[in-house]
Amino acid sequence: MRYGIAATLVSALAATAALTPPALAEDDPPTARELLEKCDNGTDSCEFHPSGEVQYYQDTSNPVGAPVFNCTDRNQTMNVSWSDTTAESNSLGLSLSTTFGEVFKVSFKATYGHEWRSEHTESQTTFVEVRPGEVGQVYHGATMQRVAGTYELRFPDEFHDHYIWYVDMEASGPADDQGGTITQSTRPMTDEEKAAHCG
């Protein structure tokens, strides 16, 4: 988290802190949660300033759907129906379904020209070629977008000794263009899997 005040005030506070006994030192700075809960709820203004371009990346591929087992003596084309939901996250670990979350989403759209997506669900049926005695599994990795920026909160009265506070945040969420990866793999069944699925 980053906090911002005027440079002269920083110097003055540093000098004061050096001369002030610990018992009289100023309160600990507020947490990111405490600050952002004040967004449009005690502030004169609350804005999010994105920095740089949106970064697109491939999320880690995870198993989706149920594995399929070929208990026959021939190659089998087996279908795997699956659904995978990808959700947003951020460096602060706070929910964006809040006032400060809406501030972020409005600023994101105004800056980059497209909506921020909080969640995306991909559903498909994938066909897997499975050899005799093997198990097949499907994997999916969504395309994600990441953006960083800074909240600027201005207070009408001093809040923890300052009128202006800054909070840095990086957020990730599913991208509009879901050109995610769908892969599959097969491997020999274990003895336990053969006993459980092939009788």
C-alpha positions as CSV (number, residue, x, y, z in Angstrom):
1,M,0.0,0.0,0.0
2,R,1.3,3.5,-0.7
3,Y,0.2,6.6,1.2
4,G,0.7,10.1,-0.3
5,I,1.0,13.5,1.3
6,A,2.9,16.7,0.4
7,A,6.7,16.5,0.5
8,T,6.9,19.3,3.0
9,L,4.5,17.6,5.3
10,V,6.5,14.3,5.0
11,S,9.6,16.2,6.2
12,A,7.8,17.9,9.0
13,L,6.3,14.7,10.2
14,A,9.7,12.9,10.1
15,A,11.2,15.7,12.2
16,T,8.4,15.6,14.7
17,A,8.5,11.8,14.9
18,A,12.2,12.0,15.8
19,L,11.5,14.3,18.7
20,T,8.2,12.7,20.0
21,P,8.3,10.0,22.7
22,P,6.8,6.7,21.5
23,A,3.8,7.1,23.8
24,L,2.9,10.3,22.0
25,A,3.6,9.2,18.5
26,E,0.8,9.4,15.9
27,D,-1.6,6.5,15.4
28,D,-0.7,3.7,13.1
29,P,-1.8,4.4,9.5
30,P,-5.2,3.0,8.5
31,T,-5.3,-0.3,6.6
32,A,-6.4,-0.5,3.0
33,R,-9.8,-1.8,4.1
34,E,-10.3,1.1,6.5
35,L,-9.5,3.6,3.8
36,L,-11.5,2.1,1.0
37,E,-14.5,1.6,3.2
38,K,-14.5,5.4,3.3
39,C,-14.7,5.7,-0.5
40,D,-17.8,8.0,-1.2
41,N,-18.7,7.3,2.5
42,G,-16.9,10.2,4.2
43,T,-14.7,11.5,1.4
44,D,-15.0,14.5,-0.8
45,S,-13.8,12.4,-3.7
46,C,-12.7,8.8,-4.3
47,E,-11.1,8.0,-7.6
48,F,-9.1,5.1,-9.1
49,H,-6.2,6.1,-11.5
50,P,-5.1,3.1,-13.7
51,S,-1.5,3.1,-14.7
52,G,-0.1,1.5,-17.9
53,E,-1.8,-0.8,-20.3
54,V,-3.9,-3.8,-19.6
55,Q,-1.8,-7.0,-19.5
56,Y,-3.3,-10.1,-20.9
57,Y,-2.1,-13.6,-19.8
58,Q,-3.0,-17.2,-19.8
59,D,-4.3,-18.5,-16.5
60,T,-3.0,-21.8,-15.1
61,S,-4.8,-24.8,-16.7
62,N,-6.8,-26.9,-14.2
63,P,-8.6,-30.2,-14.6
64,V,-12.3,-29.8,-15.7
65,G,-15.0,-32.3,-16.0
66,A,-14.7,-35.9,-14.8
67,P,-11.9,-38.2,-16.0
68,V,-13.0,-40.9,-18.5
69,F,-11.8,-44.5,-18.2
70,N,-11.5,-46.9,-21.2
71,C,-12.1,-50.4,-19.9
72,T,-12.4,-51.9,-23.3
73,D,-9.8,-53.5,-25.6
74,R,-10.2,-50.8,-28.3
75,N,-9.5,-47.1,-28.7
76,Q,-12.6,-45.1,-27.6
77,T,-13.7,-41.5,-28.4
78,M,-15.1,-40.4,-25.1
79,N,-16.9,-37.1,-24.4
80,V,-16.2,-34.9,-21.4
81,S,-18.8,-32.3,-20.5
82,W,-17.4,-29.5,-18.3
83,S,-17.9,-26.1,-17.0
84,D,-15.3,-23.8,-15.5
85,T,-15.9,-20.4,-13.8
86,T,-13.1,-17.9,-13.5
87,A,-13.5,-14.9,-11.1
88,E,-11.7,-11.7,-10.4
89,S,-9.1,-11.2,-7.6
90,N,-7.0,-8.3,-6.4
91,S,-3.8,-7.6,-4.5
92,L,-5.7,-6.3,-1.4
93,G,-7.8,-9.4,-1.0
94,L,-11.0,-7.3,-0.8
95,S,-14.3,-7.8,-2.6
96,L,-14.9,-5.5,-5.6
97,S,-18.7,-5.8,-5.1
98,T,-18.6,-2.5,-3.1
99,T,-18.6,1.2,-3.7
100,F,-14.8,1.3,-4.3
101,G,-15.2,-1.6,-6.6
102,E,-17.7,0.3,-8.7
103,V,-15.3,3.2,-8.8
104,F,-12.6,0.9,-10.1
105,K,-14.9,-0.6,-12.8
106,V,-16.1,2.8,-14.0
107,S,-12.5,4.1,-14.3
108,F,-11.4,0.9,-16.0
109,K,-14.0,1.3,-18.7
110,A,-13.4,5.0,-19.2
111,T,-9.6,4.4,-19.6
112,Y,-9.5,1.2,-21.7
113,G,-12.9,1.3,-23.5
114,H,-14.3,-2.0,-22.4
115,E,-16.1,-3.4,-19.4
116,W,-14.3,-5.1,-16.5
117,R,-15.6,-8.7,-16.1
118,S,-16.0,-10.0,-12.6
119,E,-16.7,-13.5,-13.6
120,H,-16.8,-15.7,-16.7
121,T,-18.1,-19.3,-17.1
122,E,-17.0,-21.5,-20.0
123,S,-19.0,-24.6,-20.8
124,Q,-18.2,-27.2,-23.5
125,T,-18.1,-30.8,-24.4
126,T,-14.6,-32.1,-25.4
127,F,-13.9,-35.4,-27.1
128,V,-11.0,-37.4,-25.9
129,E,-9.3,-40.3,-27.7
130,V,-8.5,-42.8,-25.0
131,R,-6.5,-46.0,-25.5
132,P,-7.5,-49.3,-23.9
133,G,-6.7,-49.4,-20.2
134,E,-6.1,-45.6,-20.0
135,V,-7.8,-42.6,-18.4
136,G,-8.4,-39.3,-20.1
137,Q,-8.6,-35.8,-18.5
138,V,-9.5,-32.4,-20.0
139,Y,-7.9,-29.1,-18.8
140,H,-8.9,-25.5,-19.2
141,G,-7.1,-22.2,-18.7
142,A,-8.9,-18.9,-19.2
143,T,-7.5,-15.8,-20.7
144,M,-7.1,-13.1,-18.0
145,Q,-6.5,-9.4,-17.9
146,R,-4.5,-7.6,-15.2
147,V,-4.4,-3.9,-14.4
148,A,-2.7,-1.8,-11.7
149,G,-3.4,1.6,-10.4
150,T,-3.9,3.8,-7.4
151,Y,-7.0,5.0,-5.4
152,E,-6.9,8.6,-4.4
153,L,-9.1,9.5,-1.5
154,R,-9.6,13.2,-0.4
155,F,-11.2,13.9,2.9
156,P,-13.0,17.1,4.0
157,D,-11.4,16.8,7.5
158,E,-8.2,15.1,8.5
159,F,-8.4,11.3,8.6
160,H,-5.6,9.8,10.6
161,D,-3.8,13.1,10.4
162,H,-4.0,13.6,6.6
163,Y,-6.5,15.0,4.1
164,I,-5.4,12.8,1.2
165,W,-4.6,9.1,1.1
166,Y,-3.4,6.8,-1.7
167,V,-3.9,3.1,-2.0
168,D,-2.2,1.0,-4.7
169,M,-4.1,-2.0,-6.1
170,E,-3.6,-4.6,-8.8
171,A,-6.6,-6.5,-10.1
172,S,-7.0,-9.5,-12.3
173,G,-10.2,-10.8,-14.0
174,P,-11.4,-12.8,-17.0
175,A,-10.8,-11.1,-20.4
176,D,-13.5,-10.2,-22.9
177,D,-11.9,-12.3,-25.6
178,Q,-11.9,-15.8,-24.2
179,G,-9.3,-17.5,-26.4
180,G,-8.4,-19.7,-23.5
181,T,-6.6,-23.0,-23.8
182,I,-8.3,-26.4,-23.7
183,T,-6.0,-29.4,-23.5
184,Q,-6.3,-33.1,-22.8
185,S,-4.1,-35.9,-21.6
186,T,-4.2,-39.7,-21.2
187,R,-2.3,-42.0,-19.1
188,P,-2.4,-45.7,-18.0
189,M,-4.9,-46.4,-15.2
190,T,-3.6,-47.4,-11.8
191,D,-4.5,-50.8,-10.3
192,E,-6.9,-48.9,-8.0
193,E,-8.6,-47.1,-10.9
194,K,-9.0,-50.4,-12.8
195,A,-10.6,-52.0,-9.8
196,A,-12.9,-49.1,-9.1
197,H,-14.0,-48.4,-12.7
198,C,-13.6,-51.5,-14.7
199,G,-14.8,-54.1,-12.2
